[in-house]
Amino acid sequence: MVFGDAMNDGEMLLSVWRGWVMGNALPLLKQHVGRLEVIGHCKEQAVSHFLQHWLNSLGLSYSPED
């Protein structure tokens, strides 16, 4: 499980069981890993919110607005 926002994260994001792209990620990275879900911005503690949601509701989809 990894999270990334820069081009140096691209290979890592695509090589793991599950990867998520930060909302503030570079547009080129979002295009490169287009199949991955985008979560919120790092300044909004998106990883923390995502993990809290994921741990409390396994199997449900995530929205940064939750």
Backbone as XML, in Angstrom:
<?xml version="1.0"?>
<chain id="A" units="angstrom">
  <residue number="1" name="MET">
    <atom name="N" x="0.850" y="-1.157" z="0.000"/>
    <atom name="CA" x="0.000" y="0.000" z="0.000"/>
    <atom name="C" x="0.903" y="1.228" z="0.000"/>
  </residue>
  <residue number="2" name="VAL">
    <atom name="N" x="0.777" y="2.050" z="-1.046"/>
    <atom name="CA" x="1.607" y="3.255" z="-1.152"/>
    <atom name="C" x="0.780" y="4.438" z="-1.642"/>
  </residue>
  <residue number="3" name="PHE">
    <atom name="N" x="1.300" y="5.618" z="-1.364"/>
    <atom name="CA" x="0.700" y="6.874" z="-1.795"/>
    <atom name="C" x="1.792" y="7.678" z="-2.468"/>
  </residue>
  <residue number="4" name="GLY">
    <atom name="N" x="1.455" y="8.400" z="-3.533"/>
    <atom name="CA" x="2.479" y="9.172" z="-4.215"/>
    <atom name="C" x="1.939" y="10.440" z="-4.842"/>
  </residue>
  <residue number="5" name="ASP">
    <atom name="N" x="2.872" y="11.386" z="-5.108"/>
    <atom name="CA" x="2.462" y="12.655" z="-5.706"/>
    <atom name="C" x="3.454" y="13.207" z="-6.723"/>
  </residue>
  <residue number="6" name="ALA">
    <atom name="N" x="4.586" y="12.530" z="-6.931"/>
    <atom name="CA" x="5.604" y="13.037" z="-7.852"/>
    <atom name="C" x="6.012" y="11.936" z="-8.833"/>
  </residue>
  <residue number="7" name="MET">
    <atom name="N" x="6.662" y="12.335" z="-9.911"/>
    <atom name="CA" x="7.017" y="11.379" z="-10.956"/>
    <atom name="C" x="7.911" y="10.257" z="-10.438"/>
  </residue>
  <residue number="8" name="ASN">
    <atom name="N" x="8.740" y="10.517" z="-9.444"/>
    <atom name="CA" x="9.589" y="9.447" z="-8.924"/>
    <atom name="C" x="8.771" y="8.393" z="-8.173"/>
  </residue>
  <residue number="9" name="ASP">
    <atom name="N" x="7.493" y="8.635" z="-7.946"/>
    <atom name="CA" x="6.609" y="7.670" z="-7.296"/>
    <atom name="C" x="5.895" y="6.760" z="-8.296"/>
  </residue>
  <residue number="10" name="GLY">
    <atom name="N" x="5.965" y="7.084" z="-9.572"/>
    <atom name="CA" x="5.208" y="6.357" z="-10.585"/>
    <atom name="C" x="5.457" y="4.866" z="-10.613"/>
  </residue>
  <residue number="11" name="GLU">
    <atom name="N" x="6.701" y="4.456" z="-10.683"/>
    <atom name="CA" x="7.028" y="3.027" z="-10.736"/>
    <atom name="C" x="6.565" y="2.315" z="-9.467"/>
  </residue>
  <residue number="12" name="MET">
    <atom name="N" x="6.789" y="2.945" z="-8.336"/>
    <atom name="CA" x="6.367" y="2.363" z="-7.063"/>
    <atom name="C" x="4.848" y="2.191" z="-7.034"/>
  </residue>
  <residue number="13" name="LEU">
    <atom name="N" x="4.109" y="3.200" z="-7.470"/>
    <atom name="CA" x="2.649" y="3.142" z="-7.452"/>
    <atom name="C" x="2.112" y="1.999" z="-8.307"/>
  </residue>
  <residue number="14" name="LEU">
    <atom name="N" x="2.769" y="1.744" z="-9.425"/>
    <atom name="CA" x="2.294" y="0.713" z="-10.344"/>
    <atom name="C" x="2.804" y="-0.681" z="-10.010"/>
  </residue>
  <residue number="15" name="SER">
    <atom name="N" x="3.748" y="-0.788" z="-9.083"/>
    <atom name="CA" x="4.351" y="-2.096" z="-8.821"/>
    <atom name="C" x="3.864" y="-2.754" z="-7.534"/>
  </residue>
  <residue number="16" name="VAL">
    <atom name="N" x="2.963" y="-2.119" z="-6.834"/>
    <atom name="CA" x="2.490" y="-2.668" z="-5.560"/>
    <atom name="C" x="1.068" y="-3.190" z="-5.686"/>
  </residue>
  <residue number="17" name="TRP">
    <atom name="N" x="0.652" y="-3.898" z="-4.642"/>
    <atom name="CA" x="-0.701" y="-4.445" z="-4.597"/>
    <atom name="C" x="-1.733" y="-3.349" z="-4.792"/>
  </residue>
  <residue number="18" name="ARG">
    <atom name="N" x="-1.520" y="-2.208" z="-4.128"/>
    <atom name="CA" x="-2.499" y="-1.132" z="-4.220"/>
    <atom name="C" x="-1.799" y="0.202" z="-4.005"/>
  </residue>
  <residue number="19" name="GLY">
    <atom name="N" x="-2.041" y="1.139" z="-4.908"/>
    <atom name="CA" x="-1.472" y="2.467" z="-4.792"/>
    <atom name="C" x="-2.529" y="3.536" z="-5.006"/>
  </residue>
  <residue number="20" name="TRP">
    <atom name="N" x="-2.328" y="4.682" z="-4.376"/>
    <atom name="CA" x="-3.235" y="5.813" z="-4.511"/>
    <atom name="C" x="-2.428" y="7.051" z="-4.835"/>
  </residue>
  <residue number="21" name="VAL">
    <atom name="N" x="-3.017" y="7.927" z="-5.615"/>
    <atom name="CA" x="-2.362" y="9.156" z="-6.034"/>
    <atom name="C" x="-2.950" y="10.315" z="-5.224"/>
  </residue>
  <residue number="22" name="MET">
    <atom name="N" x="-2.085" y="11.178" z="-4.757"/>
    <atom name="CA" x="-2.530" y="12.337" z="-3.993"/>
    <atom name="C" x="-3.220" y="13.341" z="-4.913"/>
  </residue>
  <residue number="23" name="GLY">
    <atom name="N" x="-4.190" y="14.054" z="-4.387"/>
    <atom name="CA" x="-4.899" y="15.067" z="-5.162"/>
    <atom name="C" x="-3.990" y="16.171" z="-5.662"/>
  </residue>
  <residue number="24" name="ASN">
    <atom name="N" x="-2.907" y="16.431" z="-4.960"/>
    <atom name="CA" x="-1.953" y="17.461" z="-5.361"/>
    <atom name="C" x="-0.845" y="16.914" z="-6.268"/>
  </residue>
  <residue number="25" name="ALA">
    <atom name="N" x="-0.991" y="15.691" z="-6.743"/>
    <atom name="CA" x="0.036" y="15.077" z="-7.595"/>
    <atom name="C" x="0.207" y="15.852" z="-8.896"/>
  </residue>
  <residue number="26" name="LEU">
    <atom name="N" x="1.387" y="15.745" z="-9.437"/>
    <atom name="CA" x="1.665" y="16.365" z="-10.728"/>
    <atom name="C" x="0.729" y="15.788" z="-11.786"/>
  </residue>
  <residue number="27" name="PRO">
    <atom name="N" x="0.187" y="16.628" z="-12.678"/>
    <atom name="CA" x="-0.713" y="16.134" z="-13.722"/>
    <atom name="C" x="-0.096" y="15.009" z="-14.552"/>
  </residue>
  <residue number="28" name="LEU">
    <atom name="N" x="1.194" y="15.083" z="-14.817"/>
    <atom name="CA" x="1.862" y="14.044" z="-15.597"/>
    <atom name="C" x="1.831" y="12.701" z="-14.866"/>
  </residue>
  <residue number="29" name="LEU">
    <atom name="N" x="1.974" y="12.718" z="-13.550"/>
    <atom name="CA" x="1.887" y="11.477" z="-12.780"/>
    <atom name="C" x="0.472" y="10.915" z="-12.852"/>
  </residue>
  <residue number="30" name="LYS">
    <atom name="N" x="-0.530" y="11.769" z="-12.685"/>
    <atom name="CA" x="-1.923" y="11.307" z="-12.758"/>
    <atom name="C" x="-2.199" y="10.651" z="-14.108"/>
  </residue>
  <residue number="31" name="GLN">
    <atom name="N" x="-1.654" y="11.213" z="-15.166"/>
    <atom name="CA" x="-1.818" y="10.638" z="-16.499"/>
    <atom name="C" x="-1.074" y="9.307" z="-16.602"/>
  </residue>
  <residue number="32" name="HIS">
    <atom name="N" x="0.117" y="9.238" z="-16.077"/>
    <atom name="CA" x="0.962" y="8.040" z="-16.154"/>
    <atom name="C" x="0.342" y="6.855" z="-15.421"/>
  </residue>
  <residue number="33" name="VAL">
    <atom name="N" x="-0.289" y="7.118" z="-14.295"/>
    <atom name="CA" x="-0.887" y="6.044" z="-13.487"/>
    <atom name="C" x="-2.409" y="6.181" z="-13.491"/>
  </residue>
  <residue number="34" name="GLY">
    <atom name="N" x="-2.964" y="6.488" z="-14.631"/>
    <atom name="CA" x="-4.375" y="6.823" z="-14.771"/>
    <atom name="C" x="-5.372" y="5.873" z="-14.155"/>
  </residue>
  <residue number="35" name="ARG">
    <atom name="N" x="-5.025" y="4.611" z="-14.013"/>
    <atom name="CA" x="-5.980" y="3.637" z="-13.472"/>
    <atom name="C" x="-6.103" y="3.704" z="-11.954"/>
  </residue>
  <residue number="36" name="LEU">
    <atom name="N" x="-5.249" y="4.462" z="-11.312"/>
    <atom name="CA" x="-5.254" y="4.521" z="-9.850"/>
    <atom name="C" x="-6.195" y="5.607" z="-9.337"/>
  </residue>
  <residue number="37" name="GLU">
    <atom name="N" x="-6.762" y="5.348" z="-8.175"/>
    <atom name="CA" x="-7.678" y="6.290" z="-7.538"/>
    <atom name="C" x="-6.910" y="7.493" z="-6.987"/>
  </residue>
  <residue number="38" name="VAL">
    <atom name="N" x="-7.492" y="8.674" z="-7.152"/>
    <atom name="CA" x="-6.913" y="9.899" z="-6.614"/>
    <atom name="C" x="-7.632" y="10.229" z="-5.309"/>
  </residue>
  <residue number="39" name="ILE">
    <atom name="N" x="-6.839" y="10.455" z="-4.255"/>
    <atom name="CA" x="-7.429" y="10.860" z="-2.978"/>
    <atom name="C" x="-7.161" y="12.346" z="-2.782"/>
  </residue>
  <residue number="40" name="GLY">
    <atom name="N" x="-7.446" y="12.890" z="-1.636"/>
    <atom name="CA" x="-7.321" y="14.324" z="-1.386"/>
    <atom name="C" x="-5.898" y="14.857" z="-1.367"/>
  </residue>
  <residue number="41" name="HIS">
    <atom name="N" x="-5.801" y="16.123" z="-1.064"/>
    <atom name="CA" x="-4.542" y="16.869" z="-1.043"/>
    <atom name="C" x="-3.752" y="16.556" z="0.230"/>
  </residue>
  <residue number="42" name="CYS">
    <atom name="N" x="-2.437" y="16.536" z="0.114"/>
    <atom name="CA" x="-1.599" y="16.236" z="1.286"/>
    <atom name="C" x="-1.763" y="17.276" z="2.390"/>
  </residue>
  <residue number="43" name="LYS">
    <atom name="N" x="-2.034" y="18.526" z="2.046"/>
    <atom name="CA" x="-2.215" y="19.572" z="3.058"/>
    <atom name="C" x="-3.505" y="19.389" z="3.853"/>
  </residue>
  <residue number="44" name="GLU">
    <atom name="N" x="-4.388" y="18.522" z="3.365"/>
    <atom name="CA" x="-5.650" y="18.243" z="4.058"/>
    <atom name="C" x="-5.596" y="16.904" z="4.782"/>
  </residue>
  <residue number="45" name="GLN">
    <atom name="N" x="-4.374" y="16.394" z="5.007"/>
    <atom name="CA" x="-4.183" y="15.122" z="5.716"/>
    <atom name="C" x="-4.914" y="13.965" z="5.022"/>
  </residue>
  <residue number="46" name="ALA">
    <atom name="N" x="-4.864" y="13.941" z="3.704"/>
    <atom name="CA" x="-5.616" y="12.956" z="2.929"/>
    <atom name="C" x="-5.244" y="11.517" z="3.256"/>
  </residue>
  <residue number="47" name="VAL">
    <atom name="N" x="-3.977" y="11.234" z="3.468"/>
    <atom name="CA" x="-3.580" y="9.851" z="3.771"/>
    <atom name="C" x="-4.186" y="9.418" z="5.096"/>
  </residue>
  <residue number="48" name="SER">
    <atom name="N" x="-4.134" y="10.275" z="6.088"/>
    <atom name="CA" x="-4.714" y="9.958" z="7.390"/>
    <atom name="C" x="-6.216" y="9.713" z="7.282"/>
  </residue>
  <residue number="49" name="HIS">
    <atom name="N" x="-6.915" y="10.589" z="6.572"/>
    <atom name="CA" x="-8.361" y="10.425" z="6.395"/>
    <atom name="C" x="-8.675" y="9.150" z="5.622"/>
  </residue>
  <residue number="50" name="PHE">
    <atom name="N" x="-7.890" y="8.906" z="4.573"/>
    <atom name="CA" x="-8.112" y="7.707" z="3.776"/>
    <atom name="C" x="-7.930" y="6.451" z="4.616"/>
  </residue>
  <residue number="51" name="LEU">
    <atom name="N" x="-6.836" y="6.374" z="5.371"/>
    <atom name="CA" x="-6.571" y="5.181" z="6.175"/>
    <atom name="C" x="-7.626" y="4.982" z="7.255"/>
  </residue>
  <residue number="52" name="GLN">
    <atom name="N" x="-8.062" y="6.063" z="7.864"/>
    <atom name="CA" x="-9.122" y="5.953" z="8.869"/>
    <atom name="C" x="-10.388" y="5.382" z="8.232"/>
  </residue>
  <residue number="53" name="HIS">
    <atom name="N" x="-10.761" y="5.893" z="7.075"/>
    <atom name="CA" x="-11.935" y="5.385" z="6.360"/>
    <atom name="C" x="-11.732" y="3.921" z="5.976"/>
  </residue>
  <residue number="54" name="TRP">
    <atom name="N" x="-10.578" y="3.607" z="5.429"/>
    <atom name="CA" x="-10.289" y="2.257" z="4.948"/>
    <atom name="C" x="-10.350" y="1.247" z="6.087"/>
  </residue>
  <residue number="55" name="LEU">
    <atom name="N" x="-9.777" y="1.598" z="7.226"/>
    <atom name="CA" x="-9.770" y="0.683" z="8.365"/>
    <atom name="C" x="-11.151" y="0.519" z="8.992"/>
  </residue>
  <residue number="56" name="ASN">
    <atom name="N" x="-11.966" y="1.553" z="8.929"/>
    <atom name="CA" x="-13.294" y="1.495" z="9.542"/>
    <atom name="C" x="-14.372" y="0.938" z="8.629"/>
  </residue>
  <residue number="57" name="SER">
    <atom name="N" x="-14.110" y="0.856" z="7.347"/>
    <atom name="CA" x="-15.147" y="0.409" z="6.418"/>
    <atom name="C" x="-14.536" y="-0.356" z="5.253"/>
  </residue>
  <residue number="58" name="LEU">
    <atom name="N" x="-13.864" y="-1.427" z="5.551"/>
    <atom name="CA" x="-13.222" y="-2.226" z="4.503"/>
    <atom name="C" x="-14.230" y="-2.599" z="3.431"/>
  </residue>
  <residue number="59" name="GLY">
    <atom name="N" x="-13.832" y="-2.394" z="2.198"/>
    <atom name="CA" x="-14.672" y="-2.759" z="1.078"/>
    <atom name="C" x="-15.513" y="-1.623" z="0.535"/>
  </residue>
  <residue number="60" name="LEU">
    <atom name="N" x="-15.646" y="-0.528" z="1.267"/>
    <atom name="CA" x="-16.417" y="0.602" z="0.777"/>
    <atom name="C" x="-15.512" y="1.531" z="-0.014"/>
  </residue>
  <residue number="61" name="SER">
    <atom name="N" x="-16.069" y="2.196" z="-1.011"/>
    <atom name="CA" x="-15.268" y="3.138" z="-1.784"/>
    <atom name="C" x="-15.009" y="4.392" z="-0.955"/>
  </residue>
  <residue number="62" name="TYR">
    <atom name="N" x="-13.974" y="5.122" z="-1.341"/>
    <atom name="CA" x="-13.556" y="6.304" z="-0.589"/>
    <atom name="C" x="-13.777" y="7.554" z="-1.412"/>
  </residue>
  <residue number="63" name="SER">
    <atom name="N" x="-14.203" y="8.606" z="-0.758"/>
    <atom name="CA" x="-14.307" y="9.918" z="-1.379"/>
    <atom name="C" x="-13.652" y="10.927" z="-0.450"/>
  </residue>
  <residue number="64" name="PRO">
    <atom name="N" x="-12.794" y="11.816" z="-0.967"/>
    <atom name="CA" x="-12.163" y="12.812" z="-0.103"/>
    <atom name="C" x="-13.176" y="13.686" z="0.633"/>
  </residue>
  <residue number="65" name="GLU">
    <atom name="N" x="-14.402" y="13.745" z="0.132"/>
    <atom name="CA" x="-15.434" y="14.564" z="0.759"/>
    <atom name="C" x="-16.056" y="13.887" z="1.969"/>
  </residue>
  <residue number="66" name="ASP">
    <atom name="N" x="-15.770" y="12.591" z="2.194"/>
    <atom name="CA" x="-16.360" y="11.874" z="3.338"/>
    <atom name="C" x="-15.870" y="12.427" z="4.648"/>
  </residue>
</chain>
